[in-house]
Amino acid sequence: MLVKQPYDGAPITEIASDDAAAVDAKLERAHRCFRDRANWLPAHKRIEILRRLARLMEREQEQLAMTIAREGGKPLTDARIEAARAINGAESAAGELEHHAGREIPMGLTPASANRLAFTTKEPIGVVAAISAFNHPLNLVVHQVVPAIATGCPVIIKPAGTTPLSCKRFVELVHEAGLPPDWCQLAVIEDNAIAERLATDPSVAFFSFIGSAKVGWYLRSKLAPGTRCALEHGGAAPVIVDRSAEIGAIIEPLAKGGYYHAGQVCVSVQRVFVHEAIKADFVDAFTARVGKLRVGDPTLAETDVGPLILPREVDRVESWVKEAAGDSKILTGGQRISDYVYAPTVLLEPPAKAKVSSLEVFGPVTCIYGYSDLDDAIARANSLDTAFQSAIFARDIDVAMKAARLLDASAVMINDHTAFRADWMPFAGRRQSGYGIGGIPYTMHDMSQEKMITLKM
């Protein structure tokens, strides 16, 4: 498999990929680890491995960030933040193990349950198979693999075909930290039919998928009986800007939320509903800021916006903007810079049925719409089949709390952009946007199962 830089298509390196036989062998090795219950890794050993892993990643944090930037196209400044978050993820999982425990079940509440003691313990759910995405090639892998290590599950991780190098290095560091190789295996797969085995194999107890809704829901339909799963897709994140919002304070976070990693984020700011009383001033200020974003080589620290992951994504974004342009106004951008880069773009009042208004753009495009009635803005924000994170900017606390209550979202950010995330918080899409809850402690819960033990005295 040839890995290329998305900024200019230049080759980085070539790595070997796995065929069907290799994937089957990895599944068998993982299943063998889990079946050997007497040799499961004790909690103190898992904590030791995770803390050593964090130190190893910290030692080469800058190299990890540069790999993210080169293979994924994320600007180096943001890639450094991703690497730091990945380190924190390993530390967080180790800390979570300190209170990852069962509970006492009350007995003696009836005569039949007298003279008994009952309690639960936490056990690993089984083999974890994970398919990851390109847009956070290190930290998403951490969110899928580290909880498996923490809970004692053997795990097989398949990175995105465009960004396998961050994952490959991470797995090497996991082994260097002391985890036996069969407990964490890398699967580099080019053939989708072979990758599907990771979801359908009956030895897989938990399937973790981050990617498109079309693929995620399809794979869920193919799971073997008893396999649990978590799906993380995307959406067209809405932001409401109330008339009480301070324009000078919201432009920077909205520009960051909309154009971070060229908009290739599942909760990227996409639809901005602005009260008519401040719409003109907001449009001027926001357009001016987006127009100043520095577009270029993601390996340079001064770059704000890098490339899209593949040239075909530039073609798609360009076609969506052209479709909407006839019935809306392009305030800035609206054209490709190269075969790999699309200019940061702001559209004013595109039609509700246009692709940029109704589907996830996953590119450097935001849309501005005016509103006069808050209920109308909330209804429009809630009108799509997707629902993930949303936001309300307002100094009026009544407006902010009303929007927080009525917005259909798994998380509502008040006076912050929709792409905010802390790695220990719950992170989940609703309806077509996903299934299950992400976040280090929540994934650890899903990758565990309780066993009840009773003692009759």
Secondary structure, DSSP 4 states (H G I P E B T S, - for coil): -EEE-TTT--EEEE-----HHHHHHHHHHHHHHHH-GGGPPPHHHHHHHHHHHHHHHHHTHHHHHHHHHHHH---HHHHHHHHHHHHHHHHHHHHHGGG----EEP--SSGGGTTEEEEEEEEE-SEEEEE--SSSTTHHHHHHHHHHHHHT--EEEE--TT-HHHHHHHHHHHHHTT--GGGEEE-----HHHHTHHHH-TTEEEEEEES-HHHHHHHHHTPPTT-EEEEE----EEEEE-TTS-HHHHHHHHHHHHHGGGG-STT-EEEEEEETTTHHHHHHHHHHHHHTPPBS-TTSTT-SB---SSHHHHHHHHHHHHHHHTTSEEEE--SBSSSS-B--EEEES--TTSHHHHS---SSEEEEEEES-HHHHHHHHT-SSEE-EEEEE-S-HHHHHHHHHHS-SSEEEESS-TT---TTS-B--EETTEES-BSHHHHHHHTEEEEEEEEE-
